[in-house]
Amino acid sequence: MTNNFVGDFGFFDSRLPPLKQVANGVSIKDVICDEKMQLVFKIANGNPACVSSKSAEKLIERGWAKF
C-alpha cells in the first residue's frame, strides 16, 4: 500500500493526521490512516481520528467514537 493518493487537489500523504488531511481538502469519509491504524469518528463533533484497533474498541465502548 502506498502512503500517497491523488485527489482533486493533488497528492496527499496519508501519514498526515486526519484533521490535517481534511484541512488540505480531503473529505472526512476519504481520510486514510496508516496500515496499523483504524479510522473512527468522534461522536461529539464527527471529527476523524486514526487509532489502534484496541483503542478503537475502548473508545466505542466508552461512547467517545463510532465507525
KOLGU-4560 file (N, C-alpha, C; in nm, 3 decimals, padded with zeros to 5 digits):
<recs>
<n_xx: 00.085 n_yy: -00.119 n_zz: 00.000 ca_xx: 00.000 ca_yy: 00.000 ca_zz: 00.000 c_xx: 00.088 c_yy: 00.124 c_zz: 00.000 mol: A seq: 1 type: MET>
<n_xx: 00.053 n_yy: 00.218 n_zz: -00.080 ca_xx: 00.127 ca_yy: 00.343 ca_zz: -00.085 c_xx: 00.069 c_yy: 00.442 c_zz: 00.016 mol: A seq: 2 type: THR>
<n_xx: 00.151 n_yy: 00.532 n_zz: 00.063 ca_xx: 00.105 ca_yy: 00.632 ca_zz: 00.160 c_xx: 00.051 c_yy: 00.757 c_zz: 00.092 mol: A seq: 3 type: ASN>
<n_xx: 00.051 n_yy: 00.759 n_zz: -00.040 ca_xx: 00.004 ca_yy: 00.876 ca_zz: -00.111 c_xx: -00.113 c_yy: 00.841 c_zz: -00.200 mol: A seq: 4 type: ASN>
<n_xx: -00.199 n_yy: 00.935 n_zz: -00.224 ca_xx: -00.305 ca_yy: 00.917 ca_zz: -00.321 c_xx: -00.328 c_yy: 01.049 c_zz: -00.391 mol: A seq: 5 type: PHE>
<n_xx: -00.389 n_yy: 01.043 n_zz: -00.506 ca_xx: -00.415 ca_yy: 01.163 ca_zz: -00.583 c_xx: -00.563 c_yy: 01.195 c_zz: -00.572 mol: A seq: 6 type: VAL>
<n_xx: -00.592 n_yy: 01.315 n_zz: -00.528 ca_xx: -00.730 ca_yy: 01.361 ca_zz: -00.520 c_xx: -00.748 c_yy: 01.479 c_zz: -00.613 mol: A seq: 7 type: GLY>
<n_xx: -00.859 n_yy: 01.545 n_zz: -00.602 ca_xx: -00.888 ca_yy: 01.661 ca_zz: -00.686 c_xx: -00.787 c_yy: 01.773 c_zz: -00.665 mol: A seq: 8 type: ASP>
<n_xx: -00.723 n_yy: 01.775 n_zz: -00.549 ca_xx: -00.632 ca_yy: 01.884 ca_zz: -00.516 c_xx: -00.485 c_yy: 01.845 c_zz: -00.526 mol: A seq: 9 type: PHE>
<n_xx: -00.456 n_yy: 01.726 n_zz: -00.573 ca_xx: -00.317 ca_yy: 01.683 ca_zz: -00.587 c_xx: -00.285 c_yy: 01.565 c_zz: -00.497 mol: A seq: 10 type: GLY>
<n_xx: -00.156 n_yy: 01.553 n_zz: -00.462 ca_xx: -00.112 ca_yy: 01.441 ca_zz: -00.380 c_xx: -00.130 c_yy: 01.473 c_zz: -00.232 mol: A seq: 11 type: PHE>
<n_xx: -00.169 n_yy: 01.371 n_zz: -00.157 ca_xx: -00.182 ca_yy: 01.383 ca_zz: -00.012 c_xx: -00.107 c_yy: 01.269 c_zz: 00.051 mol: A seq: 12 type: PHE>
<n_xx: -00.047 n_yy: 01.293 n_zz: 00.163 ca_xx: 00.030 ca_yy: 01.193 ca_zz: 00.235 c_xx: -00.057 c_yy: 01.140 c_zz: 00.348 mol: A seq: 13 type: ASP>
<n_xx: -00.086 n_yy: 01.010 n_zz: 00.348 ca_xx: -00.174 ca_yy: 00.953 ca_zz: 00.450 c_xx: -00.110 c_yy: 00.953 c_zz: 00.588 mol: A seq: 14 type: SER>
<n_xx: 00.018 n_yy: 00.985 n_zz: 00.596 ca_xx: 00.081 ca_yy: 00.994 ca_zz: 00.727 c_xx: 00.045 c_yy: 01.124 c_zz: 00.797 mol: A seq: 15 type: ARG>
<n_xx: -00.020 n_yy: 01.214 n_zz: 00.726 ca_xx: -00.069 ca_yy: 01.335 ca_zz: 00.790 c_xx: -00.180 c_yy: 01.297 c_zz: 00.887 mol: A seq: 16 type: LEU>
<n_xx: -00.192 n_yy: 01.365 n_zz: 00.998 ca_xx: -00.304 ca_yy: 01.340 ca_zz: 01.090 c_xx: -00.437 c_yy: 01.364 c_zz: 01.018 mol: A seq: 17 type: PRO>
<n_xx: -00.542 n_yy: 01.298 n_zz: 01.060 ca_xx: -00.670 ca_yy: 01.311 ca_zz: 00.993 c_xx: -00.720 c_yy: 01.454 c_zz: 00.976 mol: A seq: 18 type: PRO>
<n_xx: -00.707 n_yy: 01.536 n_zz: 01.079 ca_xx: -00.758 ca_yy: 01.674 ca_zz: 01.068 c_xx: -00.676 c_yy: 01.755 c_zz: 00.968 mol: A seq: 19 type: LEU>
<n_xx: -00.547 n_yy: 01.726 n_zz: 00.954 ca_xx: -00.466 ca_yy: 01.796 ca_zz: 00.854 c_xx: -00.503 c_yy: 01.750 c_zz: 00.714 mol: A seq: 20 type: LYS>
<n_xx: -00.537 n_yy: 01.621 n_zz: 00.699 ca_xx: -00.583 ca_yy: 01.573 ca_zz: 00.570 c_xx: -00.710 c_yy: 01.649 c_zz: 00.530 mol: A seq: 21 type: GLN>
<n_xx: -00.803 n_yy: 01.663 n_zz: 00.625 ca_xx: -00.928 ca_yy: 01.735 ca_zz: 00.599 c_xx: -00.900 c_yy: 01.881 c_zz: 00.567 mol: A seq: 22 type: VAL>
<n_xx: -00.807 n_yy: 01.942 n_zz: 00.641 ca_xx: -00.772 ca_yy: 02.083 ca_zz: 00.617 c_xx: -00.711 c_yy: 02.103 c_zz: 00.478 mol: A seq: 23 type: ALA>
<n_xx: -00.653 n_yy: 01.996 n_zz: 00.423 ca_xx: -00.593 ca_yy: 02.003 ca_zz: 00.289 c_xx: -00.690 c_yy: 01.960 c_zz: 00.180 mol: A seq: 24 type: ASN>
<n_xx: -00.818 n_yy: 01.949 n_zz: 00.213 ca_xx: -00.919 ca_yy: 01.923 ca_zz: 00.111 c_xx: -00.969 c_yy: 01.781 c_zz: 00.099 mol: A seq: 25 type: GLY>
<n_xx: -00.923 n_yy: 01.691 n_zz: 00.184 ca_xx: -00.971 ca_yy: 01.553 ca_zz: 00.180 c_xx: -01.106 c_yy: 01.546 c_zz: 00.251 mol: A seq: 26 type: VAL>
<n_xx: -01.202 n_yy: 01.481 n_zz: 00.190 ca_xx: -01.332 ca_yy: 01.462 ca_zz: 00.252 c_xx: -01.316 c_yy: 01.374 c_zz: 00.376 mol: A seq: 27 type: SER>
<n_xx: -01.395 n_yy: 01.399 n_zz: 00.479 ca_xx: -01.384 ca_yy: 01.322 ca_zz: 00.603 c_xx: -01.398 c_yy: 01.173 c_zz: 00.575 mol: A seq: 28 type: ILE>
<n_xx: -01.487 n_yy: 01.136 n_zz: 00.485 ca_xx: -01.507 ca_yy: 00.994 ca_zz: 00.454 c_xx: -01.391 c_yy: 00.934 c_zz: 00.376 mol: A seq: 29 type: LYS>
<n_xx: -01.302 n_yy: 01.018 n_zz: 00.322 ca_xx: -01.187 ca_yy: 00.970 ca_zz: 00.244 c_xx: -01.055 c_yy: 00.977 c_zz: 00.319 mol: A seq: 30 type: ASP>
<n_xx: -01.058 n_yy: 01.008 n_zz: 00.448 ca_xx: -00.936 ca_yy: 01.014 ca_zz: 00.529 c_xx: -00.871 c_yy: 00.876 c_zz: 00.528 mol: A seq: 31 type: VAL>
<n_xx: -00.740 n_yy: 00.872 n_zz: 00.515 ca_xx: -00.666 ca_yy: 00.747 ca_zz: 00.514 c_xx: -00.576 c_yy: 00.741 c_zz: 00.637 mol: A seq: 32 type: ILE>
<n_xx: -00.583 n_yy: 00.628 n_zz: 00.707 ca_xx: -00.497 ca_yy: 00.604 ca_zz: 00.823 c_xx: -00.382 c_yy: 00.512 c_zz: 00.782 mol: A seq: 33 type: CYS>
<n_xx: -00.273 n_yy: 00.517 n_zz: 00.858 ca_xx: -00.165 ca_yy: 00.421 ca_zz: 00.837 c_xx: -00.221 c_yy: 00.280 c_zz: 00.849 mol: A seq: 34 type: ASP>
<n_xx: -00.149 n_yy: 00.183 n_zz: 00.793 ca_xx: -00.196 ca_yy: 00.045 ca_zz: 00.789 c_xx: -00.237 c_yy: -00.013 c_zz: 00.924 mol: A seq: 35 type: GLU>
<n_xx: -00.165 n_yy: 00.021 n_zz: 01.029 ca_xx: -00.193 ca_yy: -00.038 ca_zz: 01.160 c_xx: -00.298 c_yy: 00.039 c_zz: 01.239 mol: A seq: 36 type: LYS>
<n_xx: -00.353 n_yy: 00.141 n_zz: 01.180 ca_xx: -00.450 ca_yy: 00.225 ca_zz: 01.250 c_xx: -00.589 c_yy: 00.209 c_zz: 01.188 mol: A seq: 37 type: MET>
<n_xx: -00.689 n_yy: 00.245 n_zz: 01.266 ca_xx: -00.828 ca_yy: 00.233 ca_zz: 01.224 c_xx: -00.894 c_yy: 00.370 c_zz: 01.232 mol: A seq: 38 type: GLN>
<n_xx: -00.973 n_yy: 00.401 n_zz: 01.131 ca_xx: -01.043 ca_yy: 00.530 ca_zz: 01.128 c_xx: -01.172 c_yy: 00.521 c_zz: 01.210 mol: A seq: 39 type: LEU>
<n_xx: -01.186 n_yy: 00.612 n_zz: 01.305 ca_xx: -01.310 ca_yy: 00.626 ca_zz: 01.382 c_xx: -01.349 c_yy: 00.773 c_zz: 01.379 mol: A seq: 40 type: VAL>
<n_xx: -01.472 n_yy: 00.801 n_zz: 01.421 ca_xx: -01.521 ca_yy: 00.938 ca_zz: 01.422 c_xx: -01.569 c_yy: 00.973 c_zz: 01.563 mol: A seq: 41 type: PHE>
<n_xx: -01.525 n_yy: 01.088 n_zz: 01.610 ca_xx: -01.564 ca_yy: 01.135 ca_zz: 01.743 c_xx: -01.714 c_yy: 01.164 c_zz: 01.741 mol: A seq: 42 type: LYS>
<n_xx: -01.786 n_yy: 01.109 n_zz: 01.835 ca_xx: -01.932 ca_yy: 01.125 ca_zz: 01.838 c_xx: -01.972 c_yy: 01.270 c_zz: 01.860 mol: A seq: 43 type: ILE>
<n_xx: -01.900 n_yy: 01.342 n_zz: 01.945 ca_xx: -01.936 ca_yy: 01.479 ca_zz: 01.981 c_xx: -01.937 c_yy: 01.575 c_zz: 01.861 mol: A seq: 44 type: ALA>
<n_xx: -01.842 n_yy: 01.556 n_zz: 01.767 ca_xx: -01.833 ca_yy: 01.653 ca_zz: 01.658 c_xx: -01.808 c_yy: 01.591 c_zz: 01.520 mol: A seq: 45 type: ASN>
<n_xx: -01.796 n_yy: 01.459 n_zz: 01.513 ca_xx: -01.776 ca_yy: 01.393 ca_zz: 01.385 c_xx: -01.634 c_yy: 01.397 c_zz: 01.331 mol: A seq: 46 type: GLY>
<n_xx: -01.540 n_yy: 01.453 n_zz: 01.409 ca_xx: -01.402 ca_yy: 01.460 ca_zz: 01.363 c_xx: -01.342 c_yy: 01.320 c_zz: 01.348 mol: A seq: 47 type: ASN>
<n_xx: -01.262 n_yy: 01.300 n_zz: 01.244 ca_xx: -01.197 ca_yy: 01.171 ca_zz: 01.224 c_xx: -01.077 c_yy: 01.156 c_zz: 01.317 mol: A seq: 48 type: PRO>
<n_xx: -01.047 n_yy: 01.031 n_zz: 01.352 ca_xx: -00.929 ca_yy: 01.000 ca_zz: 01.433 c_xx: -00.874 c_yy: 00.865 c_zz: 01.389 mol: A seq: 49 type: ALA>
<n_xx: -00.744 n_yy: 00.854 n_zz: 01.381 ca_xx: -00.678 ca_yy: 00.727 ca_zz: 01.349 c_xx: -00.624 c_yy: 00.670 c_zz: 01.480 mol: A seq: 50 type: CYS>
<n_xx: -00.674 n_yy: 00.554 n_zz: 01.517 ca_xx: -00.635 ca_yy: 00.492 ca_zz: 01.644 c_xx: -00.609 c_yy: 00.343 c_zz: 01.621 mol: A seq: 51 type: VAL>
<n_xx: -00.542 n_yy: 00.280 n_zz: 01.716 ca_xx: -00.519 ca_yy: 00.135 ca_zz: 01.707 c_xx: -00.654 c_yy: 00.063 c_zz: 01.723 mol: A seq: 52 type: SER>
<n_xx: -00.660 n_yy: -00.061 n_zz: 01.678 ca_xx: -00.783 ca_yy: -00.139 ca_zz: 01.690 c_xx: -00.826 c_yy: -00.153 c_zz: 01.836 mol: A seq: 53 type: SER>
<n_xx: -00.729 n_yy: -00.175 n_zz: 01.923 ca_xx: -00.758 ca_yy: -00.189 ca_zz: 02.066 c_xx: -00.817 c_yy: -00.060 c_zz: 02.122 mol: A seq: 54 type: LYS>
<n_xx: -00.759 n_yy: 00.053 n_zz: 02.084 ca_xx: -00.811 ca_yy: 00.181 ca_zz: 02.131 c_xx: -00.948 c_yy: 00.208 c_zz: 02.073 mol: A seq: 55 type: SER>
<n_xx: -00.969 n_yy: 00.171 n_zz: 01.946 ca_xx: -01.100 ca_yy: 00.193 ca_zz: 01.883 c_xx: -01.209 c_yy: 00.121 c_zz: 01.961 mol: A seq: 56 type: ALA>
<n_xx: -01.184 n_yy: -00.003 n_zz: 02.000 ca_xx: -01.281 ca_yy: -00.080 ca_zz: 02.078 c_xx: -01.314 c_yy: -00.007 c_zz: 02.208 mol: A seq: 57 type: GLU>
<n_xx: -01.211 n_yy: 00.038 n_zz: 02.279 ca_xx: -01.232 ca_yy: 00.106 ca_zz: 02.407 c_xx: -01.308 c_yy: 00.238 c_zz: 02.389 mol: A seq: 58 type: LYS>
<n_xx: -01.271 n_yy: 00.315 n_zz: 02.286 ca_xx: -01.338 ca_yy: 00.443 ca_zz: 02.263 c_xx: -01.485 c_yy: 00.424 c_zz: 02.227 mol: A seq: 59 type: LEU>
<n_xx: -01.514 n_yy: 00.320 n_zz: 02.151 ca_xx: -01.653 ca_yy: 00.292 ca_zz: 02.115 c_xx: -01.732 c_yy: 00.246 c_zz: 02.237 mol: A seq: 60 type: ILE>
<n_xx: -01.672 n_yy: 00.158 n_zz: 02.318 ca_xx: -01.737 ca_yy: 00.112 ca_zz: 02.442 c_xx: -01.768 c_yy: 00.227 c_zz: 02.535 mol: A seq: 61 type: GLU>
<n_xx: -01.680 n_yy: 00.327 n_zz: 02.537 ca_xx: -01.697 ca_yy: 00.443 ca_zz: 02.628 c_xx: -01.785 c_yy: 00.552 c_zz: 02.568 mol: A seq: 62 type: ARG>
<n_xx: -01.832 n_yy: 00.531 n_zz: 02.446 ca_xx: -01.921 ca_yy: 00.629 ca_zz: 02.384 c_xx: -01.851 c_yy: 00.750 c_zz: 02.327 mol: A seq: 63 type: GLY>
<n_xx: -01.720 n_yy: 00.741 n_zz: 02.307 ca_xx: -01.644 ca_yy: 00.854 ca_zz: 02.253 c_xx: -01.643 c_yy: 00.853 c_zz: 02.101 mol: A seq: 64 type: TRP>
<n_xx: -01.642 n_yy: 00.733 n_zz: 02.042 ca_xx: -01.624 ca_yy: 00.721 ca_zz: 01.897 c_xx: -01.723 c_yy: 00.623 c_zz: 01.835 mol: A seq: 65 type: ALA>
<n_xx: -01.733 n_yy: 00.632 n_zz: 01.703 ca_xx: -01.812 ca_yy: 00.536 ca_zz: 01.624 c_xx: -01.737 c_yy: 00.511 c_zz: 01.494 mol: A seq: 66 type: LYS>
<n_xx: -01.774 n_yy: 00.404 n_zz: 01.425 ca_xx: -01.710 ca_yy: 00.374 ca_zz: 01.295 c_xx: -01.775 c_yy: 00.454 c_zz: 01.186 mol: A seq: 67 type: PHE>
</recs>
